[in-house]
Amino acid sequence: MKKILVIIVIIIIVAGISLLIYKFWPHKTNENSQMKSPQVEYSQVQIGGQEIHAEVADNEELRMKGLSGRESLGNNDGMLFVFEKPDIYPFWMKDMNFAVDIIWIKDKKIVDIVKDAEPPSVAGKTISYTPKAEADIVLETVAGFCEENGVKIGDEVQISKE
């Protein structure tokens, strides 16, 4: 009888410890779980008579990633790169899958544009585009946007947070 009582106590202790471990041990989550993703910020950009819904890249990590790895960009979508101070900010096309128009902005005016900036060639050479003037904001839009909407250097740009 004592043996059975000892075994029951041991089973209860082991079950209790197992329950505590299960409850407080970090669990792996799969991609289908309801985890909150970091909040992505967007801005509305008025340019060339059009409104662009732009994802904001306002830190080094987001700016380095940019649109790399994405398959496409909608006609009225874009990415807005925000820098702390005006400077010459070259843009590269590393891991890009589609062409974009790159628009450099300073003091709410367009200071330079590269139309139809192509992704890396089949050989894998990463292309970089350098503006002719300092900027503190850069907007990437779908290729052909500037041509289609008559966007040119000197045009005003209005940006507001969503």
C-alpha positions as CSV (number, residue, x, y, z in Angstrom):
1,M,0.0,0.0,0.0
2,K,2.9,2.4,0.8
3,K,4.4,1.7,-2.6
4,I,1.2,2.6,-4.4
5,L,0.9,5.8,-2.4
6,V,4.5,6.8,-3.2
7,I,3.9,6.1,-6.9
8,I,0.8,8.2,-6.9
9,V,2.6,11.1,-5.2
10,I,5.5,10.9,-7.7
11,I,3.0,10.8,-10.6
12,I,1.2,13.9,-9.2
13,I,4.5,15.8,-8.7
14,V,5.7,14.9,-12.2
15,A,2.4,15.9,-13.7
16,G,2.5,19.2,-11.8
17,I,6.1,20.0,-12.9
18,S,5.1,19.0,-16.5
19,L,2.2,21.4,-16.4
20,L,4.3,24.3,-15.1
21,I,7.0,23.6,-17.8
22,Y,4.3,23.6,-20.5
23,K,2.7,26.7,-19.3
24,F,5.9,28.9,-18.9
25,W,8.2,27.4,-21.5
26,P,8.5,29.5,-24.7
27,H,6.6,27.9,-27.6
28,K,7.4,28.1,-31.3
29,T,4.7,29.6,-33.3
30,N,3.9,28.7,-36.9
31,E,3.2,31.1,-39.7
32,N,-0.5,30.6,-39.5
33,S,-0.8,31.7,-35.9
34,Q,-2.5,35.0,-35.0
35,M,0.7,36.8,-34.1
36,K,0.7,40.6,-34.4
37,S,3.0,41.8,-37.1
38,P,4.8,45.1,-36.7
39,Q,2.6,48.1,-37.7
40,V,3.5,49.3,-41.1
41,E,3.2,53.1,-41.5
42,Y,1.8,54.6,-44.7
43,S,1.6,58.1,-46.1
44,Q,-0.5,59.7,-48.8
45,V,1.7,61.4,-51.4
46,Q,0.1,64.0,-53.8
47,I,2.3,64.1,-56.9
48,G,1.6,64.8,-60.6
49,G,-2.1,65.2,-59.9
50,Q,-2.2,61.6,-58.5
51,E,-2.4,60.2,-55.0
52,I,0.1,57.5,-54.1
53,H,-0.4,55.2,-51.1
54,A,3.2,54.9,-49.9
55,E,4.7,52.5,-47.3
56,V,7.1,54.5,-45.2
57,A,10.7,53.3,-44.7
58,D,12.1,55.6,-42.0
59,N,14.9,53.6,-40.5
60,E,18.1,52.0,-41.8
61,E,16.7,48.4,-41.8
62,L,13.6,49.4,-43.7
63,R,15.5,51.6,-46.2
64,M,18.0,48.8,-46.9
65,K,15.3,46.3,-47.6
66,G,13.1,48.7,-49.6
67,L,11.0,46.9,-52.2
68,S,13.6,44.0,-52.6
69,G,12.1,40.6,-53.0
70,R,8.6,41.8,-53.9
71,E,6.9,40.7,-57.1
72,S,5.2,43.9,-58.1
73,L,3.9,47.3,-57.1
74,G,0.4,48.6,-57.7
75,N,-0.2,51.6,-60.0
76,N,-1.0,53.9,-57.1
77,D,1.3,52.3,-54.6
78,G,4.9,53.3,-53.6
79,M,7.5,53.4,-51.0
80,L,8.6,56.6,-49.3
81,F,12.2,56.6,-47.9
82,V,12.6,59.2,-45.2
83,F,16.0,60.4,-44.2
84,E,17.1,62.4,-41.1
85,K,18.9,65.1,-43.2
86,P,19.4,66.1,-46.8
87,D,22.2,64.4,-48.6
88,I,23.1,62.5,-51.8
89,Y,21.4,59.1,-51.4
90,P,22.1,56.6,-54.1
91,F,19.6,53.8,-54.6
92,W,20.4,50.3,-55.6
93,M,18.3,47.7,-57.2
94,K,19.5,44.7,-55.2
95,D,17.0,41.8,-55.3
96,M,14.4,43.9,-57.2
97,N,12.0,42.0,-59.5
98,F,10.6,45.0,-61.4
99,A,11.4,48.4,-62.6
100,V,10.5,51.6,-60.7
101,D,10.6,55.4,-61.1
102,I,12.8,56.9,-58.4
103,I,11.9,60.4,-57.3
104,W,14.2,62.4,-55.0
105,I,12.5,65.2,-53.0
106,K,13.8,68.1,-50.8
107,D,11.7,70.9,-49.3
108,K,8.5,69.5,-50.9
109,K,10.0,69.8,-54.4
110,I,11.3,67.1,-56.8
111,V,15.1,67.6,-57.2
112,D,15.8,64.6,-59.4
113,I,14.1,61.6,-61.1
114,V,15.3,58.3,-62.6
115,K,12.6,56.9,-64.8
116,D,12.3,53.1,-65.4
117,A,15.1,52.1,-63.1
118,E,15.7,48.5,-64.1
119,P,16.3,45.6,-61.7
120,P,19.6,43.7,-61.9
121,S,20.3,41.9,-65.2
122,V,20.3,38.2,-65.6
123,A,24.1,38.3,-64.8
124,G,23.1,39.5,-61.4
125,K,24.9,42.9,-61.5
126,T,23.4,45.2,-58.9
127,I,22.6,48.6,-60.4
128,S,22.8,51.8,-58.4
129,Y,21.3,55.2,-59.2
130,T,22.7,58.4,-57.8
131,P,20.8,61.7,-57.8
132,K,22.3,65.0,-59.0
133,A,21.0,66.9,-55.9
134,E,20.6,66.4,-52.2
135,A,17.3,65.1,-50.9
136,D,15.8,64.0,-47.6
137,I,12.9,62.0,-49.1
138,V,12.8,59.5,-51.9
139,L,9.7,58.0,-53.5
140,E,9.7,54.9,-55.5
141,T,6.7,54.3,-57.8
142,V,5.8,51.8,-60.5
143,A,7.9,52.3,-63.6
144,G,6.2,54.7,-66.1
145,F,4.4,56.7,-63.4
146,C,6.4,59.9,-64.0
147,E,6.0,59.7,-67.8
148,E,2.3,58.9,-67.6
149,N,1.5,61.8,-65.2
150,G,4.0,64.4,-66.5
151,V,6.0,64.4,-63.3
152,K,9.2,66.5,-63.6
153,I,12.0,68.1,-61.6
154,G,10.7,71.2,-59.7
155,D,7.1,69.8,-59.2
156,E,5.7,70.2,-55.7
157,V,4.9,67.1,-53.6
158,Q,2.5,67.0,-50.7
159,I,2.9,64.2,-48.1
160,S,0.5,63.4,-45.2
161,K,0.4,60.5,-42.8
162,E,-2.6,58.2,-43.0
